[in-house]
Amino acid sequence: MDFILTDHANKRCLKRRIQVDWIRQALQHPARIESDAEDDSLVHVLYPVPERVFRILRVIYNETVDPVSIVTAYFDDEVTDL
């Protein structure tokens, strides 16, 4: 899946030390896909990152544009059921 990072997502990934390759892996091999509770155009994918002791990476993207637009990404420590 082709994607671009918004300015916000790029800044957050740099600050959080999230590699673009991890985002690519999350999009290609998500452990779980969720709909956004408030915005129908957004999708959340969850991916356990091996290089980070399998912490869960949450990537939120807009699926209504081509290529998809990554809105943000962060490690979601509240997810316990993957």
C-alpha beads as a LAMMPS data file, in Angstrom:
LAMMPS data file: protein, C-alpha beads

82 atoms
81 bonds

1 atom types
1 bond types

-500.0 500.0 xlo xhi
-500.0 500.0 ylo yhi
-500.0 500.0 zlo zhi

Masses

1 110.0

Atoms # bond

1 1 1 0.000 0.000 0.000
2 1 1 1.358 3.383 -0.980
3 1 1 1.181 6.092 1.667
4 1 1 2.362 9.574 2.575
5 1 1 2.975 11.107 5.980
6 1 1 1.237 14.348 6.886
7 1 1 3.458 17.023 8.436
8 1 1 1.908 16.195 11.809
9 1 1 2.628 12.473 11.418
10 1 1 6.188 13.131 10.275
11 1 1 6.905 15.338 13.302
12 1 1 5.337 12.851 15.715
13 1 1 7.242 9.908 14.229
14 1 1 10.529 11.756 14.576
15 1 1 9.741 12.738 18.157
16 1 1 8.558 9.213 19.067
17 1 1 11.379 7.497 17.137
18 1 1 8.958 5.562 14.966
19 1 1 10.551 4.255 11.795
20 1 1 8.734 4.600 8.481
21 1 1 9.434 0.929 7.807
22 1 1 7.392 0.008 10.916
23 1 1 4.477 1.998 9.492
24 1 1 4.878 0.149 6.185
25 1 1 4.884 -3.202 8.029
26 1 1 1.797 -2.188 10.028
27 1 1 -0.090 -1.362 6.837
28 1 1 1.010 -4.545 5.068
29 1 1 0.607 -6.947 8.006
30 1 1 -1.757 -5.465 10.592
31 1 1 -2.507 -7.556 13.657
32 1 1 -5.854 -5.785 13.874
33 1 1 -7.798 -3.176 11.899
34 1 1 -10.266 -0.849 13.623
35 1 1 -12.637 1.861 12.441
36 1 1 -12.277 5.300 13.969
37 1 1 -14.998 6.059 16.508
38 1 1 -15.541 9.608 15.248
39 1 1 -14.379 9.874 11.636
40 1 1 -15.489 7.352 8.993
41 1 1 -12.572 8.254 6.719
42 1 1 -9.976 7.123 9.279
43 1 1 -8.695 3.621 9.916
44 1 1 -6.507 2.375 12.773
45 1 1 -4.086 -0.502 12.315
46 1 1 -2.292 -2.182 15.187
47 1 1 1.070 -3.863 14.786
48 1 1 3.445 -5.370 17.381
49 1 1 6.942 -4.064 16.597
50 1 1 9.594 -6.765 17.205
51 1 1 12.413 -4.199 17.486
52 1 1 10.548 -2.567 20.367
53 1 1 9.875 -5.747 22.382
54 1 1 6.546 -6.131 20.566
55 1 1 5.083 -2.832 21.779
56 1 1 1.888 -2.122 19.876
57 1 1 2.184 0.519 17.182
58 1 1 -1.091 2.258 16.311
59 1 1 -1.116 3.875 12.878
60 1 1 -4.073 6.070 11.972
61 1 1 -4.586 6.884 8.324
62 1 1 -7.112 8.428 5.950
63 1 1 -8.247 5.737 3.525
64 1 1 -10.307 8.052 1.299
65 1 1 -7.281 9.509 -0.498
66 1 1 -4.782 7.886 -2.831
67 1 1 -2.145 7.311 -1.670
68 1 1 -3.456 6.893 1.859
69 1 1 -2.399 9.652 4.224
70 1 1 -0.880 8.764 7.588
71 1 1 -2.426 11.076 10.185
72 1 1 -0.389 9.913 13.181
73 1 1 1.365 6.943 14.733
74 1 1 2.169 6.115 18.332
75 1 1 2.861 3.236 20.683
76 1 1 -0.422 2.314 22.338
77 1 1 0.402 0.841 25.723
78 1 1 -3.286 0.437 26.572
79 1 1 -3.782 -2.390 24.055
80 1 1 -3.442 -5.686 25.906
81 1 1 -5.427 -8.142 23.778
82 1 1 -3.244 -8.761 20.727

Bonds

1 1 1 2
2 1 2 3
3 1 3 4
4 1 4 5
5 1 5 6
6 1 6 7
7 1 7 8
8 1 8 9
9 1 9 10
10 1 10 11
11 1 11 12
12 1 12 13
13 1 13 14
14 1 14 15
15 1 15 16
16 1 16 17
17 1 17 18
18 1 18 19
19 1 19 20
20 1 20 21
21 1 21 22
22 1 22 23
23 1 23 24
24 1 24 25
25 1 25 26
26 1 26 27
27 1 27 28
28 1 28 29
29 1 29 30
30 1 30 31
31 1 31 32
32 1 32 33
33 1 33 34
34 1 34 35
35 1 35 36
36 1 36 37
37 1 37 38
38 1 38 39
39 1 39 40
40 1 40 41
41 1 41 42
42 1 42 43
43 1 43 44
44 1 44 45
45 1 45 46
46 1 46 47
47 1 47 48
48 1 48 49
49 1 49 50
50 1 50 51
51 1 51 52
52 1 52 53
53 1 53 54
54 1 54 55
55 1 55 56
56 1 56 57
57 1 57 58
58 1 58 59
59 1 59 60
60 1 60 61
61 1 61 62
62 1 62 63
63 1 63 64
64 1 64 65
65 1 65 66
66 1 66 67
67 1 67 68
68 1 68 69
69 1 69 70
70 1 70 71
71 1 71 72
72 1 72 73
73 1 73 74
74 1 74 75
75 1 75 76
76 1 76 77
77 1 77 78
78 1 78 79
79 1 79 80
80 1 80 81
81 1 81 82
